[in-house]
């Protein structure tokens, strides 16, 4: 698992890490402490992705409601 700061990850990078993490958890081979660590990181990645999606949605809404017009 990369040691990058989650807040610095792009949406795509965070999703890739999350998919890898879920695969690791589903394998069932990790000891309990490692599984909890992976789960905690997964929660942080999901939160990060949701925040990125929320910001993108707000931007799209702003632009489609005329907020991005420059014609005054």
SULNORSUL-V626759 format. One record per backbone hydrogen bond with DSSP energy under -1.0 kcal/mol. NH is the residue of the N-H (numbers start at 1). CO is the residue of the C=O. If there is no record, write none. Layout:
nh->{NH NH}
co->{CO CO}
//
This chain:
nh->{8 9 14 15 16 17 18 19 20 21 22 23 24 25 26 27 35 36 37 38 39 40 41 42 43 44 45 46 47 48 49 50 51 52 53 54 55 56 57 58 59 60 61 62 63 64 65 66 67 69}
co->{5 6 10 11 12 13 14 15 16 17 18 19 20 21 22 23 31 32 33 34 35 36 37 38 39 40 41 42 43 44 45 46 47 48 49 50 51 52 53 54 55 56 57 58 59 60 61 63 62 66}
//
